[in-house]
Amino acid sequence: ERADGRANRGIRKRTGFCHRHAGVLYSQRFMTDWLKSPRAVGLAHFLPTIIILTISFFLDPDPSGMGTHQQLGLNPCSFWLWFEMPCPVCGMTTTFSHMAHFQIEKGISNQPFGVVLFLGMVMVLLASVIDIFTGRGLLQQMYRWVLSREKLFIWSMIFGLFLGWVHKICLVGSFPW
């Protein structure tokens, strides 16, 4: 103890070392530091994006412009069955499949907002590969950029989704009015 009666914990706070639990503290610190590292963030983003893009490549785009998701064993769109009009994300899987097959015009004409999301996923995939191999922290820089413009980003996504929905409604010719 120190002269003022408080326990001397300064060394443990600064170094993270405690002779009793040195192994536990070291492993916790190592895991925490590693999980925050650009390589770990890159790996955590690489796996889901490569899976989604690979699945998109192996799906055959439905010629009707929607319904490609049924190849994954999913049910037909409930929104379409109930309201006889496309839902806001109608055609996204088909657009992803078109884009994965480099059928860019078909992807744009089917669901333009799906193209934006697909390109965003490709950007995340590329940044994650760079982060895994170099540890540059591109994903963390991208997130900081998005967070610095959070409201603009969110409203742009909502507006893009709405415009894509209107486009799909006009394309299908199923007007709610």
C-alpha positions in Angstrom: 0.0 0.0 0.0 1.0 3.6 -0.5 1.4 6.2 2.2 -2.1 7.6 1.5 -3.8 4.2 2.1 -4.7 3.3 -1.5 -3.6 0.1 -3.1 -0.7 0.5 -5.5 -2.3 -0.6 -8.8 -0.4 1.7 -11.1 1.9 -1.0 -12.6 -1.0 -3.3 -13.5 -2.9 -0.4 -15.1 0.0 0.6 -17.3 1.3 -2.8 -18.3 -1.7 -5.0 -18.0 0.5 -7.4 -16.1 -0.5 -9.1 -12.9 1.7 -11.9 -11.6 -1.3 -14.1 -10.5 -3.3 -13.9 -13.8 -0.6 -13.0 -16.3 -1.7 -15.7 -18.8 -5.3 -14.6 -18.7 -4.6 -10.9 -19.0 -2.1 -11.5 -21.8 -4.5 -13.7 -23.8 -7.4 -11.2 -23.3 -5.3 -8.3 -24.3 -3.9 -10.3 -27.3 -7.4 -11.2 -28.5 -8.8 -7.7 -28.0 -5.9 -6.2 -29.8 -6.1 -8.7 -32.6 -9.8 -8.3 -33.1 -9.3 -4.6 -33.5 -6.5 -5.1 -36.0 -7.1 -4.2 -39.7 -6.3 -7.8 -40.7 -9.1 -9.2 -38.4 -11.6 -6.6 -39.6 -10.6 -7.4 -43.2 -11.1 -11.1 -42.6 -14.5 -10.5 -40.8 -15.7 -8.6 -43.9 -14.1 -10.8 -46.5 -15.9 -14.0 -45.6 -19.5 -12.8 -45.8 -18.9 -10.6 -48.9 -17.1 -13.4 -50.8 -19.9 -15.8 -49.9 -22.7 -13.5 -51.1 -20.8 -12.6 -54.4 -20.0 -16.3 -55.0 -23.7 -17.3 -54.5 -24.7 -14.5 -56.9 -22.3 -15.9 -59.5 -23.8 -19.4 -59.2 -27.4 -18.3 -59.5 -29.1 -18.0 -62.8 -30.8 -14.6 -63.2 -34.6 -15.1 -63.5 -35.7 -13.7 -66.9 -38.7 -12.1 -65.3 -36.4 -9.8 -63.3 -37.4 -11.2 -59.9 -37.7 -14.6 -58.2 -34.0 -15.5 -58.5 -34.0 -15.9 -54.7 -36.2 -19.0 -55.1 -33.2 -20.9 -56.4 -31.9 -20.7 -52.8 -35.0 -22.5 -51.5 -36.7 -19.3 -50.3 -40.5 -18.7 -50.8 -41.9 -16.3 -53.4 -42.1 -12.7 -52.3 -45.0 -12.3 -49.8 -45.3 -8.6 -50.6 -46.0 -9.5 -54.3 -48.5 -12.2 -53.3 -50.4 -9.9 -51.0 -50.3 -6.6 -52.8 -49.6 -7.7 -56.4 -46.8 -5.2 -56.7 -43.0 -5.5 -56.2 -41.5 -5.0 -52.7 -38.8 -2.4 -52.2 -36.0 -5.0 -52.6 -37.7 -6.9 -55.4 -35.1 -7.9 -58.0 -32.1 -7.4 -55.9 -30.9 -11.0 -56.0 -31.5 -11.0 -59.8 -29.5 -7.8 -60.2 -26.7 -9.3 -58.0 -26.7 -12.3 -60.3 -26.7 -10.2 -63.4 -23.8 -8.1 -62.1 -21.8 -11.2 -61.0 -22.2 -12.5 -64.6 -21.0 -9.0 -65.9 -24.4 -8.3 -67.5 -24.3 -4.7 -66.4 -27.1 -3.3 -68.6 -29.5 -6.0 -67.5 -28.5 -5.3 -63.8 -29.1 -1.6 -64.2 -32.4 -2.0 -66.0 -33.7 -4.5 -63.5 -33.0 -2.8 -60.2 -30.6 0.2 -60.3 -30.2 0.4 -56.5 -29.1 -3.3 -56.5 -26.2 -2.2 -58.7 -25.2 0.4 -56.1 -25.3 -2.3 -53.4 -23.4 -4.8 -55.5 -20.6 -2.3 -56.3 -20.5 -1.4 -52.6 -20.0 -5.0 -51.7 -17.2 -5.3 -54.3 -15.5 -2.2 -52.8 -15.7 -3.8 -49.3 -14.3 -7.1 -50.7 -11.4 -5.3 -52.3 -10.7 -3.3 -49.2 -10.9 -6.4 -47.0 -8.4 -8.2 -49.3 -6.0 -5.3 -49.1 -6.5 -5.1 -45.3 -5.8 -8.8 -44.8 -2.6 -8.8 -46.8 -1.2 -5.3 -45.8 -3.0 -4.3 -42.6 -3.5 -0.8 -44.0 -6.9 -0.2 -42.4 -8.9 0.7 -45.5 -12.2 -0.7 -44.1 -11.7 1.4 -40.9 -11.1 4.5 -43.1 -14.2 3.7 -45.1 -16.3 3.4 -41.9 -14.9 6.7 -40.5 -15.7 8.4 -43.8 -19.3 7.0 -43.7 -19.8 7.8 -40.1 -18.6 11.4 -40.7 -21.5 11.7 -43.2 -23.9 9.4 -41.4 -27.2 11.2 -41.9 -26.3 11.9 -45.6 -25.4 8.3 -46.1 -28.5 6.9 -44.4 -30.8 9.3 -46.3 -29.1 8.5 -49.6 -29.6 4.8 -49.0 -33.3 5.3 -48.2 -33.8 7.6 -51.2 -31.9 5.1 -53.5 -34.0 2.3 -52.2 -37.2 4.3 -52.8 -36.1 5.2 -56.4 -35.2 1.6 -57.1 -38.6 0.5 -55.9 -40.4 3.1 -58.0 -38.3 2.0 -61.0 -39.2 -1.7 -60.4 -42.9 -0.8 -60.0 -42.8 1.1 -63.4 -40.9 -1.8 -65.0 -43.4 -4.4 -63.9 -46.4 -2.1 -64.6 -48.0 -2.9 -61.2 -49.1 0.5 -60.0 -50.7 0.9 -56.6 -52.9 3.8 -57.7 
